[in-house]
Amino acid sequence: MDAVNSFLDAVNGVLWHDTVLYVVLGVGILFTFWSGFSQYRALTHGVAVIRGKYDRKGDPGAINHFQALSTALSGTVGLGNIAGVSVAVSLGGPGAVLWMWVVGLVGMALKLTEVTQAMMFRDLSDPENPKGGAMWVCRNGFAKIAPGLAPLGTLLGVIFCITVLISTITGGNMFQAWNVAKITQTYAPSFPQVACGIIMTVVVGLVIIGGIKRIGSVTGRLVPLMCCIYLLGALVVLAMKIDQIPAMLMLIVRSGLPEWLGGTSANPEGAFLGGTFGYAFLWGMKRALFSNEAGQGSAPMAHAAAKTDEPVREGVVAGLEPFIDTLVVCTITALVVISTGAWNRSAAATFPEVPNMVAATDPSGSPVIGTWVPALTALPAKPASEARVSNVWRENDGLFILVKSDVQPTTGRDLHKVLGTVTRGDGDSLVIAWQPFKAANAPVVAGPEIHLNLPGSSLAGYAFDRAVPGLGMWVVTLAAWLFAVSTIISWSYYGEQACMFLFGSRSIVAYKVIYCLAILLSTIPGLVETDAELDSFTALGTGVMLWANIPIMLIFGPAAMRAYRDYIRRLDAGEMKGHALPPITEVVEGKDVR
């Protein structure tokens, strides 16, 4: 597994180079100005569209605007909003949230553009089952520019589909299932991780068999429910911390700005290792892009199924996604994690003395050069105040201590984590099994404190519990299951569209079987253990899609912007007459277009 992680880190170092982030941000700013700040239109006209004002039964497509948005949102409002945000704040600090906001705002213009392009060039050979996405933009768009360019368009479409399948298996599937297994085991240690995988595999399999209409029907009901449950729980916590919110917002802005703009890097405190402005920028951008998928090219495949004869109309609807996903749900999660102090939490327990680091040994007892572990393995008891929040120590609990070694360029500090796991020792007592720490010279333990290792959504659950003990168990666990299942369902459709383009309809059954097996695989214990390992997989999927999709957006951007300006001109001139709003229940169920 170490070799795999090293390979992924090397690849992600290229995919997520600072230059790439600046390019994505720049493209978002470009389309923001080019569209005349289309964010305003998404928040006004887009709301009227999803309410059903412009739904018509005779338009080509399979589902209405609301269901198309719900399907796309179920792919974005997922565990990236819980686990991803928690990872960003725990590693990048509060400043990461500022860059999530920036990505959310410019992402609204990115989403509008890429979905408009997908709608303009979607395949309507079967009006009841339209197919769309960047692959169809390439194939049909290049052929429209010049027939001789059609092979180039097909080649680019194939490349994009390969990146879709990588992202589908990693971020859209395994990331979600792994987090559900981890958060469930946090609160129910005796419940096997694999059992979580089996349940999710069966539920997802039953839904995706029915195709886009069943997916749209399920997500149209599931997305509003899961958002309400999670947001209500989070608002309870924030209501208790209302007096801290102004200071939190100042901390987010101050930590997210470079020093030449008055910013200050977040210092190490408690379980937080510290972080530079660049690290906050990196994590904010990465997790926001993973969460809202702006510029990634995934959501256009869901929106392409919408019933409409106006491509821009669905593009305007898509602009709402990053607002809901990042500026609302992600922000709520971040404020809960920050306000409760979970990101820089104090020690869960304390050794009676500062342990020394000694050479790690192999199974034969021989020392392994360049690897170190703490000398103490006896597990000290948690104080009552901490046990009230996170329970007493249990088998398989993760923990870490802080050591001083070489300076990390990402954090600008010399602090590192040495991870451990609670396990059974001689006499059935609980002890610590340490993971060897690699360093040329023996690191120095920073103090006697032991911290909980809370990767992904476990940190969000802990944050809720710090405010109201037991709240995290219900709110985050339930939300994690709903978010994960809905995301896995939506991403199954994205992968299906890629397989359809690459191999034809005969490949779909085999694809769905493999997709469901990947859910089960990700919940096998030992496959992924830390948030850093988890990020390596998800960053790979998001990164490769960005590299493929951003150039496509720029090539066909002029066509999308011409269509957008023409649509807004006709809208402002009163040429688009809507109709009376249908009952909300009919919109949610899609009956207004049947």
Helices and strands as residue ranges (DSSP letters): H 2-15, H 18-34, H 39-50, H 65-76, I 80-84, H 85-92, H 95-120, H 134-145, G 147-149, H 150-169, I 170-174, H 175-187, H 193-208, H 211-240, G 242-244, H 245-256, G 259-261, H 277-292, H 299-303, H 311-318, H 320-322, I 323-330, H 331-339, E 349-350, E 357-361, E 367-374, H 384-390, E 398-408, E 413-424, G 426-428, E 430-434, E 437-438, E 444-445, E 449-452, H 457-467, H 471-503, G 505-507, H 508-522, H 531-572, H 584-589, G 591-593
